[in-house]
Amino acid sequence: MSGQPTARRAVLKGAALAGVAGLGVAACSTESKLGHAQTPTPTAPVELGSPDEVPVGGSKLYREQRVVVSCPAKGEFKAFSAQCTHAGCLLDKVEDNEGNCPCHGSRFDTTTGKAVQGPATVPLPSVPVKVEGGKLIAGPDA
């Protein structure tokens, strides 16, 4: 009989540890469309600067405004959130139209928003963008 309390404690301890481990996995889940990003896109129009700053066929990261803009053809622009859809970290750089998330290594095609390397599996949310008064404007009503 003296072995039963020890066995019971071991089972209870194992169950508790499994529960804690499950919480850790859930916290890093890629099921969320926005990861831990609370507001992945601008909530008001933001001025980004001159449209000429985005090279034709290329992309530019506007980290402070949390937006990445690509220019598929002269005068055409596409914009996406610069917050990773895995955990909400901001992209830190764009090279060859690929945005890099420094937190877990996710990579995104900055011309489509598509996740090209995980752990993120969900594309970056698109952001309306337009040229107004010689400036790129991104966000609602753009």
Salt bridges, closest charged atoms under 4 A:
GLU47 OE2 - LYS135 NZ 3.96
GLU98 OE1 - ARG107 NE 2.48
GLU132 OE1 - LYS130 NZ 2.98
